[in-house]
Structure formats: C-alpha cells, structure tokens
Amino acid sequence: MQVEAVRTTGIYCRADCSAQPLPHNVTHYSNPVAAEVAGFRPCLRCHPERRAGSLADLDVPTPVGAALLRINDGFLDHHDEEALAAHVGYSARQLRRLFEHHVGATPTTIARSRRAHFARCLIDDTDLTFAEIARAAGFGGPRQLHRAITSVFCFTPTELRSKRRRGERPRLDGGLVLALPYLAPFDFEAFISHQASRAIPGVEAVTGAGGSAAYVRSFSAYGHAGIVEVTAPTDSAPMAAVPTDAAPMAAVPTDAAPMAAVPTDAAPMAAVPGDGEQLQMRLHLPTYDSIIDAVSRARALLGTDTNPSPAAAALADDPLIGPLTRSAPGLRVPRSWDRFETAIRIVVGQQISLAAASTLSGRIAQRFGTPIDALLECCAGSPARIEHGEDVAVPLTHLFPDAAKLADAGTAGLAGLGFTQRRIDTIVGISRAVASGDVDLSATDTLEATVAQLCELPGIGPWTAHLIAMRVFGHDDAFPASDLGLRRAIERLVDHPMQPREIDTLAERWRPYRAWAAQHLWHAAAGSGPTQSGPTPR
C-alpha cells in the first residue's frame, strides 16, 4: 500500500486521508515501513499502519519474499538475521542489501516495526500495563517497548495512551478483544461455511449462524493453552485494531530521505480504523505474552491480508468460473492456523467424507494432543467451554499434537483409531519428515518443487500434495484435479461427466489462480449434497 509522507509535518498518511497537504511537500513511499525508515511517523487521523494488507501485493525477488514471510511469522523474535539469511540461501550482508534495495528497510527494522505497531494498538485500545504490552508484542521489557515506540511514533507510550479519546477505554472481561482489518470485500460467512465441515472436534468448531457465527479454536502461546474466537464485528464490543504487515513488498523510491519535522497533533486518535472493514478476534489466555503470533496465525488462516481483486480480474471472463467470482466477490482461499495440523487433516481426508475426516482427526487430537482442562479464569469460569451466542457451548478439550509427538507415537500408537495401515504409514511418514526438518512447511519453493517433494513421501499423491500446497504453503495455482468434490461441481456446470485428466486440461485456462477457481467451485457446490473429500476413487 502506497503512503504519502508530508515533509513539513513528518507524518505519513493513506492516500484517502482527509488531510490535504500541498503537493510539493509530499513524497510517496510504497509501504509504511519505508516511510518510517525515512523518518516519518503514522498519521493519527487515518492510521495508515493499521490498514489490512499494507505491505501486501508488492513485487520483490523470491528470497526476499521468503524472508518476509518468516518475519511475519515472528522468526526474528527468536533468531537473528544470520539465521534468517541461511533459511533463504543468502549471507546476512547480501540479504540486508536486497531488503534495503527492494523494501527500503532491513529485516530487523521490519520485525521491530511489526512489534511496535502491534504494541501501539494495545496502548491505544486496551488497559494492559506497559509491561504486559511489551510481553504481548514480543519485546524484552518496558524499556525496549519505550525505545521502539518512541523511535517509530515520536511519542512515548505514556504520551500515546494519554491521547485516547475519553469513554473509549475497553473492558478486558471475557477475554481481550482485538480487530482484524481485512481487504474488502471479505466473505466471512463463506469462511465459516468452509471451516464448519472441516473443523477438528475438540480443537476447533463453528458456532452460531449468519451474523452471529463464530470460529473458535484452541491454541498454545508460549506454553499457555488458550482459546480464540473470530466473529463479525459487533457494535457493543470495543476492539483494538491490529496492524497487518504481510509480505511480499515492492521496491521503494530512491529519493533522498527528508528529515522529519517536529510532530504536531491536531487530529484526535481514532479507537479503531474508520473503514469498518474488520473482524473481531477475542483471545482467552491466562497471559497475553506474545499474542502477536496468534494474531498472525489468524490472519493467515482467514486470508485477511490477501487482495482478491487480481484473481477475480483474471477469472472474470471465464465462462465457467467468471459467474462464480461475481456471485462471491469476497471469497478467500482459506490457509492454515497451524501448518502441520492442516497437513495432517488433509492426509486423514484421503478418499473419505469430510465428516469422517474430521472425526478421525479429532481422535488423533484426543489421544496425542495436550488436554486443556486447566484454562481456569481465561474462559470465564468454564474450564473447557466457550460461550458464544445464545445458549451455545463449544467443547474445546485439546491442543492438536505437534509433528514430534506423532512421529514418536509411530505406527503402533495410531492403531485402533479407525485408520487403514496405509494411512497410518502416511501420517507417521509426514510427521517424521516434518519433525526431522526434511520437509519444511514454511518453505517458499515453487509449486512444482513443493508438489514433487511431498509426492516423495509414502502415501502422498498429487491430490494430497496440491491441497497441502494450497492450504499450507499458500500456492495460488495449486489444483487437486482428481478431487471428487471439484469433479461433481464442474459436472453440474458443464452438464456432462468429466474425468480428472479432462478437468486438469480445463483448469489450464485458470492459471495462475487455479486454487481460487477451485475454491469458487467448492463454494458453489456447498449444500448441494453430501460432501466428499479425497481424490476420485480409481
């Protein structure tokens, strides 16, 4: 997202900000971080740093994009630039040079900005202490928080908090409520419909319907079990707007950076972005340490930072998919909260119904997952149940096990859960590959390389590999051509039977957005009959 920096005030704004500076005082930057590096701070009126997708849809080389994805996952909260560079095949010096050229900031600067903006929202919109905010945003303590906030915003945390509007102080009863801005349009009901048929019992669930629907799930944050709820926003709940900074990014102008003037602040701060384009996220945790990572996971699953316009434009003229994109303009391709959990859920779903796959995945969670019976106060007095809507109770009993846990369980551990021996071998095989590092679920290889590597694992064929590439790795062109649900959806549209090879040929015209085409087909077919998962039986 481009921003406009005003040299006379030292402030950068969104293009649609109501402020009207003189054109000759304005310098354009391709992203907020680049403007901050040049010495500007965010406008207190339009909040450009809170805009969903503010660092998305920008063009950078593949290694830079891969590094940005890891930064967005919190990699630099626990590692240094040397480790980040090693993951993308560069030296730290070369990676910094690429970042400065293409992004306008170093990897460390971007990571610091990510934490600072998240902390700023908690300062503005919660009553957490500065020590709690520092831990929630991944800082070492209040001193680090103070330095970062002052550097980015030119105000101390105390000064920023004093600028809040009176009467907009939020309540923390019943969990910490945050806002998840999204790039409009966004079809939350379509996301709910998709997740409802794939939820893992005991780990996640969908409650309510229509405007009161919610996605709830268990998760772990730094050793603490918690529960998150995502809903459409309500007028009664105050929300802290969460900054979004998904990669990749584009090159920034090479103009000399102007010095920032002493800030002046006539405009009052808004409690939330004025766009109304946001979801509500409620976190139930005994501590809010490092919740910035939980917010990143929610954004990844929901696709809030993804711009649907490029895919819609590319598919608009297709006689088959075009009408579907126009009828559901806010549809997203759901990704994953936990990459390993999603990969296992896909493997479990080979050639069985979605309902059966969810049941079997729930058995894995129950046998090997960590119980969450000790949530105590963080769930409003109900240790393993979240109340949502009217008289709705959702039992969330376990955290899904990690790769090491399932790898250690071995084939004997999975016996008696209802799996065939071949499926057990596949689950154990991918668990061991992920646990050992042979398969990196955060890698940013090409679609072809990703599918080829996955297909080397026992029991994984093109259908499984393409679904994992779509949901876990985020490949927009992944397409499981042999999927039975896709075949049935296409056959309804063309009104004659089709084979997987014919479907694969047909989908060539949907490149490079075949995953989006597939999602529209699944969405259009939802509710038309029993839902089947897995490749077409042979």
KAPERA-V135716 format. One record per residue. SS is DSSP state (helix for helix, strand for strand, loop for the rest). OMEGA is omega in degrees with one decimal (* if undefined). D_CENTER is the distance of its C-alpha to the mean C-alpha in Angstrom with 1 decimal. Layout:
SS/OMEGA/D_CENTER + SS/OMEGA/D_CENTER
This chain:
loop/177.9/17.8 + loop/176.1/21.5 + strand/-180.0/23.0 + strand/-179.4/26.7 + strand/-177.2/28.3 + strand/-173.8/31.7 + loop/-175.6/34.1 + loop/-179.1/36.5 + loop/-176.4/34.0 + loop/-175.6/31.5 + strand/171.7/28.7 + strand/-173.1/25.9 + strand/167.7/24.9 + loop/-178.4/22.9 + loop/-177.6/25.2 + loop/178.5/25.7 + loop/-178.5/26.7 + loop/176.5/30.0 + loop/-176.5/31.6 + loop/178.6/34.0 + loop/177.0/34.9 + loop/-175.2/37.5 + helix/-177.3/36.2 + helix/176.1/38.1 + helix/-172.2/36.2 + strand/171.5/32.7 + strand/-177.5/30.8 + strand/174.9/27.7 + strand/-174.1/24.7 + loop/178.9/21.8 + loop/-177.1/19.2 + helix/-177.6/19.5 + helix/178.6/19.6 + helix/177.7/22.5 + helix/179.2/24.3 + helix/177.4/23.9 + helix/179.4/25.4 + loop/174.4/28.2 + loop/-179.6/29.0 + loop/176.7/27.5 + strand/-175.7/25.7 + strand/175.2/23.5 + loop/179.6/25.5 + loop/-179.4/25.8 + loop/-174.4/26.3 + loop/177.2/23.5 + loop/-178.6/20.8 + helix/-178.0/19.4 + helix/-178.3/17.1 + helix/-176.8/15.2 + loop/177.3/14.7 + loop/177.8/11.3 + loop/-175.6/10.9 + loop/178.0/13.9 + loop/-176.6/13.5 + loop/172.9/12.2 + loop/177.0/14.7 + loop/-168.6/17.2 + loop/176.2/19.4 + loop/175.5/19.8 + loop/-176.4/21.3 + helix/179.8/19.4 + helix/178.2/20.0 + helix/176.7/18.7 + helix/178.4/15.5 + helix/179.4/15.2 + helix/179.5/16.0 + helix/177.1/13.5 + helix/179.5/10.6 + helix/176.7/12.3 + helix/179.6/12.9 + helix/175.8/9.4 + loop/179.0/9.1 + loop/-175.7/12.3 + helix/-176.2/14.8 + helix/172.3/17.4 + helix/-175.0/17.5 + loop/-178.9/19.5 + loop/177.9/20.9 + loop/-177.6/22.8 + helix/177.5/22.8 + helix/-180.0/25.3 + helix/178.7/22.9 + helix/-179.7/20.1 + helix/179.7/22.8 + helix/-179.1/24.1 + helix/-178.6/20.8 + loop/172.1/21.0 + loop/179.0/24.8 + loop/168.0/26.0 + loop/-179.5/28.0 + helix/-179.4/26.6 + helix/179.7/29.1 + helix/179.2/28.2 + helix/177.9/24.4 + helix/179.8/25.2 + helix/178.6/27.5 + helix/-179.9/25.0 + helix/-178.4/22.4 + helix/-179.6/25.2 + helix/-172.6/26.4 + helix/-175.3/23.2 + loop/-177.7/21.0 + loop/-179.3/23.7 + loop/177.9/22.6 + loop/176.5/22.5 + helix/-179.7/19.6 + helix/178.7/20.8 + helix/179.1/21.1 + helix/178.7/17.5 + helix/178.7/16.4 + helix/178.5/19.0 + helix/178.3/17.9 + helix/-179.4/14.3 + helix/-176.8/16.0 + helix/-179.3/18.7 + helix/176.7/16.8 + helix/178.1/14.9 + helix/179.8/18.4 + helix/179.3/19.9 + helix/178.3/18.1 + helix/176.2/19.2 + helix/-176.9/22.7 + helix/-161.4/22.9 + helix/173.7/21.6 + loop/174.9/22.4 + loop/174.5/25.6 + loop/176.4/24.3 + loop/179.8/26.7 + helix/176.2/26.0 + helix/178.1/26.2 + helix/178.9/23.5 + helix/178.9/21.3 + helix/179.6/22.0 + helix/-179.3/20.9 + helix/-176.9/17.7 + loop/176.3/16.7 + loop/176.1/17.9 + loop/-178.6/21.3 + loop/-179.8/24.5 + loop/-177.3/26.2 + helix/-180.0/27.4 + helix/176.4/29.2 + helix/177.2/26.2 + helix/-178.6/24.4 + helix/-178.8/27.5 + helix/-177.5/27.8 + helix/-178.7/24.3 + helix/-179.7/24.4 + helix/179.6/27.9 + helix/-175.1/27.1 + helix/-170.7/24.2 + helix/-179.6/25.6 + loop/173.8/29.3 + loop/173.6/29.5 + loop/175.7/29.6 + helix/179.5/27.3 + helix/179.3/30.5 + helix/178.9/31.2 + helix/-179.4/27.7 + helix/-178.8/27.9 + helix/-178.5/31.4 + loop/-179.5/30.2 + loop/175.2/28.3 + loop/177.4/30.0 + loop/177.8/32.3 + loop/-178.4/31.4 + loop/177.4/27.6 + loop/-173.6/27.2 + loop/174.0/24.7 + loop/177.7/25.6 + loop/178.7/23.8 + loop/177.4/25.6 + loop/177.2/23.6 + loop/178.0/20.4 + strand/-176.4/18.6 + strand/177.8/17.2 + strand/175.3/14.6 + strand/175.2/13.4 + strand/177.1/10.1 + strand/177.8/11.5 + loop/173.9/10.7 + loop/-178.0/12.7 + loop/-2.3/15.5 + loop/178.8/16.4 + loop/-177.2/13.8 + loop/-178.1/15.3 + helix/179.4/14.0 + helix/176.9/17.1 + helix/176.3/16.3 + helix/179.4/13.0 + helix/179.9/15.2 + helix/179.6/17.8 + helix/-176.1/15.8 + helix/-176.2/14.6 + helix/-177.7/18.1 + loop/-177.1/19.8 + loop/-176.8/17.6 + loop/178.8/17.1 + loop/-177.6/18.6 + loop/-179.7/21.5 + strand/-178.2/21.5 + loop/-178.3/17.9 + strand/-179.6/16.1 + strand/172.6/17.8 + strand/-179.7/17.9 + strand/176.4/20.6 + loop/-179.2/22.6 + loop/178.2/22.8 + helix/-177.2/22.5 + helix/-179.4/21.6 + helix/-178.1/21.7 + loop/179.8/19.2 + strand/170.1/16.6 + strand/-179.8/14.0 + strand/178.9/15.0 + strand/173.7/14.4 + strand/176.1/15.8 + strand/179.9/14.3 + strand/177.4/16.0 + strand/178.0/15.7 + loop/175.5/18.5 + loop/-179.8/20.8 + strand/175.9/20.4 + strand/179.7/19.5 + strand/179.3/17.7 + strand/178.0/16.4 + strand/173.9/13.7 + strand/174.7/14.3 + strand/-178.3/12.4 + strand/167.0/15.0 + strand/-175.0/16.3 + loop/174.7/17.8 + loop/-177.6/21.4 + loop/-172.9/24.2 + loop/-174.3/25.3 + loop/174.9/22.4 + loop/-176.0/21.9 + loop/172.4/18.4 + strand/-177.0/17.3 + strand/-175.8/15.2 + strand/177.5/12.2 + loop/179.7/12.3 + loop/-177.0/9.5 + loop/179.4/10.4 + loop/176.0/8.5 + loop/2.6/11.3 + loop/-176.3/13.7 + loop/-178.8/16.5 + loop/177.6/20.1 + loop/178.6/23.4 + loop/178.9/24.8 + loop/-177.2/28.4 + loop/179.1/30.9 + loop/178.0/32.9 + loop/-176.2/34.3 + loop/178.4/32.2 + loop/176.6/34.2 + loop/179.0/34.8 + loop/177.1/33.1 + loop/177.0/35.7 + loop/-173.5/36.1 + loop/170.9/33.5 + loop/-170.8/34.9 + loop/175.2/33.0 + loop/-175.0/34.7 + loop/176.2/31.6 + loop/179.9/30.3 + loop/174.8/26.7 + loop/-179.6/24.6 + loop/177.9/22.9 + loop/177.3/19.9 + loop/-175.3/19.2 + loop/-174.7/21.9 + loop/-173.9/20.0 + loop/-177.5/19.2 + loop/-175.2/16.0 + strand/172.1/13.7 + strand/179.1/12.8 + strand/-179.9/14.1 + strand/179.8/12.6 + strand/-178.4/15.4 + strand/174.7/15.5 + strand/-177.6/18.6 + loop/174.4/19.5 + loop/175.9/22.8 + loop/179.7/21.5 + loop/178.1/18.7 + loop/174.0/18.8 + loop/176.6/15.7 + helix/176.1/13.4 + helix/179.4/11.5 + helix/177.5/9.8 + helix/177.9/9.1 + helix/178.1/7.5 + helix/178.6/5.2 + helix/179.5/4.6 + helix/179.2/4.7 + helix/179.2/2.7 + helix/-179.6/1.3 + helix/-174.7/4.4 + helix/-175.7/5.7 + loop/-176.6/5.5 + loop/-178.2/6.8 + loop/-178.6/7.5 + loop/177.7/9.1 + loop/-177.6/12.8 + loop/-173.1/14.6 + helix/-178.8/18.0 + helix/179.1/18.6 + helix/-179.8/18.3 + helix/180.0/20.2 + helix/-178.4/22.9 + helix/-176.3/23.3 + helix/-170.7/23.8 + loop/-175.5/25.7 + loop/179.7/29.1 + loop/-176.2/28.7 + loop/-178.5/31.2 + loop/-173.6/29.1 + loop/-177.4/25.5 + helix/178.6/26.3 + helix/179.8/27.4 + helix/179.6/24.3 + helix/179.6/22.0 + helix/179.6/24.3 + helix/178.9/24.3 + loop/-174.3/20.5 + loop/-177.6/19.3 + loop/-177.9/16.0 + loop/174.9/14.9 + loop/169.5/11.6 + loop/-179.6/11.2 + loop/-179.9/9.0 + loop/-177.3/7.4 + loop/170.9/7.4 + loop/177.8/7.0 + loop/-172.7/10.0 + helix/-178.6/11.0 + helix/178.5/14.7 + helix/-179.7/14.7 + helix/179.1/13.3 + helix/179.0/15.9 + helix/179.2/18.6 + helix/178.5/17.9 + helix/179.3/18.5 + helix/179.4/21.6 + helix/-175.0/23.0 + loop/-179.7/22.7 + loop/172.2/25.1 + loop/173.3/27.9 + loop/-179.0/27.6 + strand/177.5/26.4 + helix/-179.9/23.0 + helix/179.7/24.7 + helix/179.5/26.5 + helix/177.8/23.4 + helix/179.4/21.7 + helix/-179.1/25.0 + helix/177.1/25.4 + helix/176.8/21.9 + helix/177.3/22.8 + helix/176.2/26.0 + helix/179.9/24.3 + helix/-177.5/22.3 + helix/-177.5/25.6 + helix/-171.9/27.7 + helix/-178.6/25.5 + loop/178.9/22.8 + strand/177.7/23.4 + strand/179.4/24.9 + loop/-179.4/23.6 + loop/-174.0/26.9 + loop/179.3/27.2 + loop/174.5/24.6 + helix/-170.1/27.7 + helix/-171.5/27.2 + helix/178.5/23.4 + helix/174.0/23.6 + loop/174.5/26.4 + loop/179.1/29.1 + loop/-167.1/28.0 + loop/-176.7/27.0 + loop/-178.0/24.9 + strand/175.9/24.5 + strand/178.4/22.4 + strand/177.3/24.3 + loop/179.6/22.7 + loop/-175.7/24.8 + loop/174.3/28.4 + loop/178.4/29.6 + loop/178.5/26.5 + strand/-177.8/25.9 + strand/178.7/23.0 + strand/174.6/24.0 + strand/-166.8/21.3 + loop/-172.8/23.4 + strand/163.5/21.6 + strand/179.3/18.8 + loop/-177.4/18.2 + loop/177.1/20.2 + loop/-175.5/19.1 + helix/-178.4/20.5 + helix/-178.7/23.6 + helix/-179.9/24.5 + helix/177.1/24.7 + helix/179.0/26.4 + helix/-179.0/29.0 + helix/178.2/29.6 + helix/-177.9/30.9 + helix/-179.6/32.3 + helix/-178.1/34.7 + helix/-178.4/32.0 + loop/180.0/30.3 + loop/176.5/33.7 + loop/180.0/34.5 + loop/178.9/31.1 + loop/179.8/32.0 + loop/168.7/30.7 + loop/179.4/33.0 + helix/179.0/34.0 + helix/179.5/32.3 + helix/176.7/28.9 + helix/179.9/29.5 + helix/179.7/30.2 + helix/179.9/27.0 + helix/179.8/24.8 + helix/-178.9/26.8 + helix/-179.9/26.8 + helix/177.3/23.0 + helix/179.4/22.7 + helix/179.5/25.4 + helix/179.0/24.0 + helix/-178.8/20.6 + helix/-178.8/22.5 + helix/-177.3/25.0 + loop/177.9/22.6 + loop/174.5/24.2 + loop/179.5/20.9 + loop/-176.8/17.9 + loop/175.8/14.6 + loop/-177.1/12.9 + loop/-179.7/15.7 + loop/176.2/15.6 + loop/175.4/18.9 + loop/178.1/20.0 + helix/-178.4/19.6 + helix/-179.7/23.3 + helix/179.5/23.1 + helix/-179.4/20.1 + helix/-179.5/22.0 + helix/-179.8/25.2 + helix/-179.5/24.1 + helix/-178.2/22.7 + helix/175.0/25.9 + loop/179.4/27.9 + loop/-177.9/26.8 + loop/175.1/29.2 + loop/179.5/28.5 + loop/177.7/25.6 + loop/-176.8/26.5 + helix/-179.4/25.0 + helix/-179.5/23.5 + helix/-177.3/21.5 + helix/-179.1/20.7 + helix/177.0/19.4 + helix/176.8/17.2 + helix/177.5/15.7 + helix/-179.7/15.4 + helix/-172.3/13.6 + helix/-172.7/11.2 + loop/-175.7/10.9 + loop/175.1/11.8 + loop/179.6/10.3 + loop/-178.0/13.9 + loop/-177.0/14.8 + loop/176.7/18.4 + loop/-176.9/18.2 + loop/178.1/20.7 + loop/-170.4/22.2 + loop/-177.1/25.6 + loop/-179.3/27.3 + strand/-176.6/25.0 + helix/178.6/27.5 + helix/176.8/25.4 + helix/-178.6/24.9 + helix/-179.1/28.7 + helix/179.5/29.7 + helix/-179.5/27.6 + helix/-179.9/29.1 + helix/176.8/32.5 + helix/-177.1/32.5 + helix/-177.9/31.8 + helix/175.8/34.4 + loop/171.2/36.8 + loop/-177.8/37.8 + loop/177.4/36.8 + loop/176.4/34.7 + loop/-179.1/34.2 + helix/-179.4/31.1 + helix/177.7/32.8 + helix/178.5/33.5 + helix/178.5/29.9 + helix/178.2/28.7 + helix/178.5/31.3 + helix/-175.1/30.3 + helix/179.4/26.6 + helix/-178.3/27.8 + helix/178.9/28.1 + helix/176.9/24.4 + loop/-0.3/23.3 + loop/-177.9/21.0 + loop/-179.2/18.9 + helix/177.5/20.2 + helix/177.9/16.8 + helix/177.1/16.6 + helix/178.7/20.3 + helix/-179.2/19.8 + helix/177.6/17.2 + helix/177.9/19.7 + helix/177.6/22.5 + helix/-178.1/21.0 + helix/-179.5/20.2 + helix/-177.9/23.8 + helix/-176.7/25.3 + loop/177.9/23.6 + loop/-178.4/26.4 + loop/179.6/29.1 + loop/178.6/30.1 + loop/-177.4/29.2 + loop/-177.8/25.9 + strand/176.3/26.2 + loop/172.7/23.9 + loop/-179.8/24.9 + strand/177.1/27.0 + loop/178.7/30.2 + loop/-178.6/32.9 + loop/*/35.5
